[in-house]
């Protein structure tokens, strides 16, 4: 569970024990927006658009997004079992994942032109690793 001190560590250090996926809520279930490269979720084969229906054999239906994310986060080197519905598969897939330290690294980008009539543009990048709170622009949450 990430509350109190755990939430402060995510806010100030940009790291937490978790799976490494960006998720959102869809029709009462947890939908994977994307796994983060080189994290336990990516290594376990979690894919964008997977629907998580159960966490440790408990249904996610009825949980808020924050409650589900708190259940997926936890101590490093502890396991959690996910039941996933995946497009093209008749039966749910069960995956056991060991939590690891997830470091949130945020980079923002935007295209800008010095003059509107100019046809060329440049890409501006900003590293937000030291911003106080991480979130997904899509309204999703990171676990």
Residue pairs with C-beta under 8 A, 6 or more apart in sequence:
1 70
1 71
1 73
1 74
2 10
2 16
2 69
2 70
2 73
2 74
3 70
6 16
6 73
9 15
9 16
10 16
10 104
10 134
11 132
11 133
12 132
14 103
14 104
14 105
14 106
14 129
14 130
14 131
14 134
15 101
15 102
15 103
15 104
16 73
16 101
16 102
16 104
17 73
17 74
17 75
17 76
17 78
17 99
17 100
17 101
17 102
18 72
18 73
18 74
18 99
18 100
18 102
18 142
18 143
19 39
19 40
19 41
19 46
19 72
19 73
19 80
19 97
19 99
19 102
19 143
20 35
20 36
20 38
20 39
20 40
20 41
20 42
20 100
20 102
20 143
21 32
21 33
21 34
21 35
21 36
21 39
21 41
21 46
21 72
21 142
21 143
22 32
22 33
22 34
22 35
22 36
22 136
22 138
22 140
22 141
22 142
22 143
23 30
23 31
23 32
23 33
23 52
23 65
23 68
23 69
23 72
23 140
23 141
23 142
23 143
24 30
24 31
24 33
24 65
24 136
24 138
24 139
24 140
24 141
25 31
25 64
25 65
25 68
26 51
28 60
28 61
28 62
29 51
29 52
29 53
29 60
29 61
30 51
30 52
30 53
30 60
30 65
30 68
31 49
31 50
31 51
31 52
32 41
32 46
32 47
32 48
32 49
32 50
32 51
32 52
33 48
33 136
33 138
33 140
34 48
35 41
35 42
35 46
35 47
35 48
36 42
36 102
36 142
39 100
39 102
40 97
40 98
40 99
40 100
41 97
44 95
44 97
45 95
46 82
46 84
46 95
46 97
47 86
49 86
49 87
50 84
50 85
50 86
51 84
51 85
51 86
52 60
52 68
52 82
52 83
52 84
53 59
53 60
53 61
53 83
53 84
53 85
53 92
54 60
54 81
54 82
54 83
54 92
55 68
55 71
55 72
55 80
55 81
55 82
56 71
56 80
56 81
57 81
57 83
58 71
60 68
63 71
65 141
66 141
69 141
69 142
69 143
71 80
72 80
72 143
73 99
73 143
74 80
74 99
75 99
76 99
76 100
76 101
77 98
77 99
77 100
78 98
78 99
79 96
79 97
79 98
79 99
80 96
80 97
80 99
81 94
81 95
81 96
81 97
82 94
82 95
82 96
82 97
83 92
83 93
83 94
84 92
84 93
84 94
84 95
85 92
85 93
86 93
102 142
102 143
104 129
104 134
104 142
105 127
105 129
106 127
106 128
106 129
106 131
106 134
107 125
107 126
107 127
107 128
108 125
108 126
108 128
109 123
109 124
109 125
109 126
110 123
110 124
111 121
111 122
111 123
111 124
112 121
112 122
112 124
113 120
113 121
113 122
134 142
135 141
135 142
136 142
